[in-house]
Amino acid sequence: MRRFTRWIVVVAVLATALIAAPAYAAGPYIQINNGTTMVTNTGQTPQLVVQFGNSGSTTVRGVSISCSVPAALGTITGNYPGPFKTVTSSANSISFSSVDLIAGQNYNVSVNFKVSAAKGTTHTVSCSLASGSGSASASATVKVQ
């Protein structure tokens, strides 16, 4: 009887763990590796590091990444394009296009921007991913000290 009771407890614990497990979204994703908040100073040139990838089981085709830096924060001064061969940029936005991602593949791109904002201000930088399999977005708050 004890052995049977022990197995019931084990099965109940496993069932609870499976039911409580977080949902796993398959497909294209994007994240800002600097975290949700970046802290910088006027005159500095921080690097925004953006990771994107495919958490699905099929190839994601035609992935493009776009990022923007508010004019009130500063201007884009450079980038690392990762796997992209086509980069289009202006003072406050940049686009990387187009690459295919096999299942499980990910890359990084980076965007450098010169901070001209006044001390004590807060701004939001944002990036988005578009593909034939879906879209995603990410943002970070930039605090100027």
PyMOL commands that set and color helices and strands:
alter all, ss='L'
color gray80, all
select helices_A, chain A and resi 2-20
alter helices_A, ss='H'
color red, helices_A
select strands_A, chain A and resi 28-32+37-40+47-54+60-68+74-80+86-89+93-101+106-115+122-131+134-144
alter strands_A, ss='S'
color yellow, strands_A
deselect
rebuild
show_as cartoon
